[in-house]
Amino acid sequence: MFQIVFNEISAAELSALDTLEQLELLEEFKVSEGDLANLNEDRFGKIDRDGTVLYRFRAKDFRFYFEIKDAAVVVHRVLHKGTFSDFKFRSKMPLAEDEALAGSKHFWKLIDEGRNARRL
């Protein structure tokens, strides 16, 4: 099991939820090396752009977008599947969700904002 680190942006996105929903999501959000080696498409996805690997975890109606750094899961964004941003990524292309995200400049801009945010 990896240590999970949220940055300012992903922590704010999570804290905007009510306490019970936060606890339920955090209870589900567990990542092990085995999970990443054998991705279960229902829960985990992998997004690759120019050698940068980003993972997606689905929990209820939310998507956690993270990368592995220094033996930790660094969460860059937590998006509701119904948010404008997440909907926009997934609705424009006939590709699978993760493939569509890999080609979206808007998605990578959100991720880069998260990547550059201070870790908590």
Summary of the structure (lengths in Angstrom):
residues: 120
radius of gyration: 13.4
end to end distance: 18.9
largest distance: 38.0
contacts: 324
relative contact order: 0.20
helix: 41%
strand: 31%
